[in-house]
Amino acid sequence: MSIFDRRAVLLGGMAGISGAGLAACSPSAKAPPSLKDIKLGISTTKEGYQNFFGPAGQEKSPYAVEYAILPFDLSLQSINNGALDAGANFTDIPLTIWGNKMPDTRIIAVVRSPAANRYLGLVVRPGLKAKTIADLRGKRIGYLRSSNYHYYLLKILAEQGLSFADIEPVSLNRDTLPAAFASGQLDGWITQGIETVIATRRYGGTLISVASGDYAGNGVVVASLKAINDPVRSQAIGDYLLRFRKVIDWIGANDDAWADTLAKETGIEKAYFLEQRRHDAEPAKLVAVDDKAIADQQKAADVFARAGVIDGTFTAKGLWDKRFSHLLA
């Protein structure tokens, strides 16, 4: 049985409990749902934050949590249609592409960190004499479409007065990009995080550009509108956010344990994760939705609109929800 089938059964069971309210006058009528009756469905990735709730002492909650490891698009669709309650495996920039297609999804919290923490950059293959993006005219540059990678590539091209017409953009999925770069099929690769370390250390590439400033995409927690409109389920999500904030703080203070866990989950050398962490400007923080986060996402959407990736009708404000801000303020 898939997680969607299980969730349908769960929701169906809850609907049955709700229907029992017709017999509320009966001495045997069931009490309304409480936190102990809730099971939150949370989307994540194999190397996601769920691996750190135990070490951070945040694993035991008054409600159950079921994690679903799904591709980005399927995770988002599952949250939008209510099959899952929430997810923390997202950044705000891809949501500018999907925003107009997600009427029942809201961003409810922000994992904020400086651009340096993302270690988002452009790596060129060994032997290629290039110092800037302008040196890559006509060259094959690999990137992940509708992502932070896509945004960064458009941004650095625009800064040199260039566009996709001046390079040979190669859109590949995250699993295919490393092999394409390692085999010489790409002249440049837009990388992020551990990929930047792998591209330079394992494959001998040269990092010629890296994101700086206070924004290169924010991590975000998204939730189903159906879930946050339900009083008890919303209470559980609020509690989960407070636990998640402590997990983020624990990760920021425990480099070695963080790297060790990710190495075991991914098979990537622990030393690579520690090298990635050395580029962090400051620890990430889970914070309340604020006007800056909304404005930053709108600026990213405008970059996509100017490049013709989206039609320019995306309005960031409608995707954000501040109802949990009092918990995280």
C-alpha positions as CSV (number, residue, x, y, z in Angstrom):
1,M,0.0,0.0,0.0
2,S,1.5,3.4,-1.0
3,I,1.7,6.4,1.4
4,F,-1.1,7.9,-0.6
5,D,-3.3,4.9,-0.1
6,R,-2.5,4.9,3.6
7,R,-3.2,8.6,3.9
8,A,-6.6,8.0,2.2
9,V,-7.4,5.3,4.7
10,L,-6.3,7.6,7.5
11,L,-8.4,10.5,6.3
12,G,-11.3,8.2,5.6
13,G,-11.1,6.9,9.2
14,M,-11.0,10.5,10.5
15,A,-14.0,11.3,8.4
16,G,-15.8,8.4,10.1
17,I,-14.9,9.8,13.5
18,S,-16.2,13.2,12.5
19,G,-19.5,11.6,11.3
20,A,-19.9,10.0,14.7
21,G,-20.5,13.5,16.0
22,L,-24.2,12.9,14.9
23,A,-24.4,10.6,17.9
24,A,-22.8,13.1,20.3
25,C,-25.8,12.8,22.7
26,S,-25.0,9.1,23.2
27,P,-23.1,8.2,26.3
28,S,-20.7,6.1,24.1
29,A,-19.9,9.0,21.7
30,K,-16.2,9.4,21.0
31,A,-14.3,12.5,22.1
32,P,-13.1,14.9,19.4
33,P,-9.6,14.2,18.0
34,S,-6.6,15.3,20.1
35,L,-2.9,15.4,19.4
36,K,-2.5,11.7,20.3
37,D,-4.9,10.9,17.4
38,I,-2.8,12.8,14.8
39,K,-0.3,11.4,12.4
40,L,1.6,14.1,10.5
41,G,2.7,13.1,7.0
42,I,5.9,15.0,6.2
43,S,7.8,14.9,2.9
44,T,11.6,14.7,3.1
45,T,14.7,13.3,1.4
46,K,17.0,10.4,2.4
47,E,19.5,12.8,3.8
48,G,16.8,15.1,5.3
49,Y,16.3,16.7,8.7
50,Q,14.5,13.7,10.1
51,N,17.8,12.0,10.6
52,F,18.6,14.6,13.4
53,F,15.5,14.7,15.5
54,G,16.8,11.8,17.6
55,P,20.2,13.3,18.3
56,A,18.7,16.6,19.0
57,G,16.3,15.1,21.5
58,Q,13.2,16.0,19.6
59,E,12.0,12.6,18.4
60,K,9.3,11.9,21.0
61,S,6.2,14.0,20.3
62,P,2.5,13.7,21.4
63,Y,1.5,12.9,17.8
64,A,2.9,10.4,15.3
65,V,5.0,11.4,12.4
66,E,5.4,9.5,9.1
67,Y,8.1,10.6,6.6
68,A,7.7,10.2,2.9
69,I,10.8,10.2,0.7
70,L,9.5,11.4,-2.6
71,P,10.8,13.4,-5.7
72,F,10.3,17.2,-5.3
73,D,7.3,17.5,-7.7
74,L,5.5,14.5,-6.2
75,S,6.1,15.8,-2.6
76,L,4.7,19.2,-3.6
77,Q,1.7,17.8,-5.3
78,S,1.0,15.5,-2.3
79,I,1.0,18.5,0.1
80,N,-1.1,20.6,-2.2
81,N,-3.8,17.9,-2.4
82,G,-3.7,17.1,1.3
83,A,-2.2,13.6,1.0
84,L,0.8,14.9,3.1
85,D,0.6,17.6,5.7
86,A,3.9,19.4,5.3
87,G,7.5,19.3,4.1
88,A,10.8,20.8,4.9
89,N,12.7,19.6,1.8
90,F,12.0,22.7,-0.2
91,T,13.6,26.1,-1.1
92,D,11.6,29.1,-2.1
93,I,13.1,29.6,-5.6
94,P,11.6,26.5,-7.2
95,L,8.2,27.4,-5.7
96,T,8.2,30.5,-7.9
97,I,7.8,28.1,-10.9
98,W,5.1,26.1,-9.2
99,G,3.4,28.9,-7.2
100,N,0.5,29.5,-9.5
101,K,-0.3,25.8,-9.6
102,M,-0.5,25.4,-5.8
103,P,-3.7,27.1,-4.5
104,D,-3.8,24.8,-1.4
105,T,-0.1,25.1,-0.3
106,R,1.4,27.7,2.0
107,I,4.9,28.5,3.1
108,I,4.8,28.7,6.9
109,A,8.4,29.1,8.1
110,V,11.9,30.0,6.8
111,V,15.2,28.3,7.2
112,R,17.4,31.4,6.7
113,S,21.1,31.5,6.1
114,P,23.6,33.7,4.1
115,A,24.2,32.8,0.4
116,A,27.6,31.5,1.4
117,N,26.1,28.6,3.3
118,R,24.6,27.2,0.1
119,Y,28.0,27.0,-1.5
120,L,26.2,27.6,-4.8
121,G,28.5,28.2,-7.7
122,L,29.9,27.5,-11.2
123,V,32.6,24.8,-11.6
124,V,34.4,24.4,-14.9
125,R,35.9,21.1,-16.1
126,P,39.7,20.4,-15.7
127,G,41.9,22.0,-18.3
128,L,39.3,24.6,-19.4
129,K,40.9,28.1,-19.1
130,A,37.9,30.1,-17.9
131,K,37.9,32.7,-15.2
132,T,34.3,34.1,-15.5
133,I,31.0,33.2,-17.0
134,A,31.9,35.4,-20.0
135,D,34.6,33.0,-20.9
136,L,32.0,30.3,-21.4
137,R,30.3,31.7,-24.5
138,G,29.1,28.8,-26.6
139,K,30.1,26.2,-23.9
140,R,27.9,23.5,-22.4
141,I,26.8,24.4,-18.9
142,G,24.8,21.9,-16.9
143,Y,22.1,22.9,-14.4
144,L,19.0,21.7,-12.7
145,R,15.9,23.4,-14.2
146,S,13.4,25.3,-12.1
147,S,15.8,25.4,-9.1
148,N,18.3,27.6,-7.2
149,Y,20.8,26.4,-9.8
150,H,18.7,27.7,-12.6
151,Y,18.2,31.0,-10.8
152,Y,21.9,31.4,-10.2
153,L,22.9,30.7,-13.8
154,L,20.4,33.3,-15.1
155,K,21.7,35.8,-12.5
156,I,25.4,35.5,-13.3
157,L,24.7,35.5,-17.0
158,A,22.7,38.7,-16.7
159,E,25.5,40.4,-14.6
160,Q,27.7,39.9,-17.7
161,G,25.0,41.1,-20.1
162,L,24.5,37.5,-21.4
163,S,21.6,35.1,-21.7
164,F,20.9,31.5,-22.4
165,A,21.4,32.3,-26.1
166,D,25.1,32.9,-25.4
167,I,25.8,29.5,-23.9
168,E,24.7,25.9,-24.5
169,P,22.5,25.2,-21.5
170,V,22.1,21.6,-20.6
171,S,19.2,20.8,-18.2
172,L,19.7,17.5,-16.4
173,N,18.4,15.9,-13.2
174,R,20.5,16.0,-10.0
175,D,21.5,12.3,-10.4
176,T,22.8,12.7,-14.0
177,L,24.7,16.0,-13.7
178,P,27.8,14.6,-11.8
179,A,28.4,11.8,-14.4
180,A,28.0,14.2,-17.3
181,F,30.5,16.6,-15.7
182,A,33.0,13.8,-14.8
183,S,32.9,12.3,-18.3
184,G,33.6,15.7,-20.0
185,Q,30.2,16.1,-21.5
186,L,29.9,19.5,-19.7
187,D,32.2,22.4,-19.7
188,G,30.6,23.9,-16.7
189,W,28.3,22.7,-13.9
190,I,26.1,24.8,-11.6
191,T,26.6,23.1,-8.2
192,Q,25.4,23.6,-4.7
193,G,26.5,22.4,-1.3
194,I,28.2,19.0,-1.2
195,E,28.1,18.9,-5.1
196,T,30.5,21.9,-5.2
197,V,33.0,19.9,-3.0
198,I,32.6,16.8,-5.1
199,A,33.0,18.7,-8.4
200,T,36.3,20.3,-7.2
201,R,37.8,17.6,-5.0
202,R,36.7,14.4,-6.7
203,Y,36.4,15.5,-10.3
204,G,39.2,18.2,-10.4
205,G,37.0,21.1,-11.5
206,T,37.7,24.7,-10.7
207,L,35.2,26.9,-8.9
208,I,35.1,30.3,-10.8
209,S,32.0,31.9,-9.3
210,V,30.1,31.5,-6.0
211,A,27.0,33.1,-4.6
212,S,27.5,35.8,-2.0
213,G,25.3,38.3,-0.1
214,D,22.3,37.5,2.1
215,Y,20.2,35.5,-0.4
216,A,20.6,32.7,-2.8
217,G,17.3,31.0,-1.9
218,N,15.8,30.3,1.5
219,G,14.9,26.9,2.8
220,V,11.2,26.8,3.6
221,V,8.6,24.7,5.4
222,V,5.5,24.3,3.3
223,A,2.2,22.9,4.5
224,S,-1.2,21.9,3.1
225,L,-3.8,24.6,3.6
226,K,-6.2,21.8,4.6
227,A,-3.8,20.7,7.4
228,I,-3.2,24.2,8.8
229,N,-6.9,25.0,8.7
230,D,-7.6,22.0,10.9
231,P,-7.3,23.1,14.6
232,V,-5.8,20.0,16.0
233,R,-3.5,19.2,13.0
234,S,-2.4,22.8,13.0
235,Q,-1.5,22.5,16.7
236,A,0.7,19.5,15.8
237,I,2.4,21.3,13.0
238,G,3.1,24.2,15.4
239,D,4.7,21.8,17.8
240,Y,6.7,20.2,15.0
241,L,8.0,23.6,13.9
242,L,9.3,24.3,17.5
243,R,11.0,20.9,17.5
244,F,12.4,21.5,14.0
245,R,13.9,24.8,15.2
246,K,15.8,23.0,17.9
247,V,17.0,20.4,15.3
248,I,18.3,23.3,13.1
249,D,20.1,24.8,16.1
250,W,21.6,21.3,17.0
251,I,22.9,20.9,13.5
252,G,24.6,24.3,13.6
253,A,26.4,23.4,16.8
254,N,27.4,19.8,16.0
255,D,29.5,19.8,12.8
256,D,31.2,16.4,13.3
257,A,28.0,14.5,14.2
258,W,26.1,16.2,11.4
259,A,28.8,15.2,8.8
260,D,29.1,11.7,10.2
261,T,25.3,11.1,9.9
262,L,25.2,12.5,6.3
263,A,28.2,10.4,5.3
264,K,26.4,7.2,6.5
265,E,23.2,8.2,4.7
266,T,24.7,9.2,1.4
267,G,28.0,7.2,1.1
268,I,29.9,10.5,0.5
269,E,33.1,11.0,2.4
270,K,32.6,12.7,5.8
271,A,35.6,15.0,5.0
272,Y,33.6,16.4,2.1
273,F,30.7,17.4,4.4
274,L,33.1,19.0,6.8
275,E,34.7,21.0,4.0
276,Q,31.3,22.1,2.9
277,R,30.5,23.3,6.4
278,R,33.7,25.4,6.5
279,H,32.2,27.7,3.9
280,D,29.3,28.5,6.1
281,A,29.2,32.2,7.1
282,E,26.9,31.6,10.1
283,P,24.5,28.9,11.3
284,A,21.1,28.6,9.6
285,K,18.1,29.5,11.7
286,L,14.4,28.6,11.5
287,V,12.6,31.9,11.6
288,A,9.1,33.2,11.2
289,V,7.7,34.3,7.8
290,D,8.6,38.0,7.3
291,D,8.4,40.6,4.6
292,K,12.0,40.2,3.6
293,A,11.5,36.5,2.8
294,I,8.5,37.3,0.7
295,A,10.3,40.1,-1.1
296,D,13.4,37.9,-1.8
297,Q,11.2,35.3,-3.4
298,Q,9.5,37.9,-5.5
299,K,12.9,39.1,-6.8
300,A,13.8,35.5,-7.7
301,A,10.5,35.2,-9.6
302,D,11.3,38.4,-11.4
303,V,14.6,36.9,-12.6
304,F,12.7,34.0,-14.1
305,A,10.1,36.3,-15.6
306,R,12.7,38.4,-17.4
307,A,14.3,35.3,-18.8
308,G,10.9,34.1,-20.0
309,V,10.8,31.0,-17.8
310,I,7.6,32.1,-16.2
311,D,5.0,34.5,-17.4
312,G,5.4,37.2,-14.8
313,T,2.0,36.7,-13.1
314,F,3.4,35.1,-10.0
315,T,2.8,37.1,-6.8
316,A,4.8,35.8,-3.9
317,K,2.7,37.2,-1.1
318,G,-0.2,34.9,-1.8
319,L,2.0,31.8,-1.2
320,W,3.0,32.8,2.4
321,D,1.2,32.3,5.6
322,K,2.1,34.1,8.9
323,R,-0.2,32.2,11.3
324,F,2.8,30.4,13.0
325,S,4.9,33.5,13.2
326,H,4.0,34.1,16.9
327,L,5.6,30.7,17.8
328,L,8.9,31.5,16.0
329,A,9.2,35.2,16.7
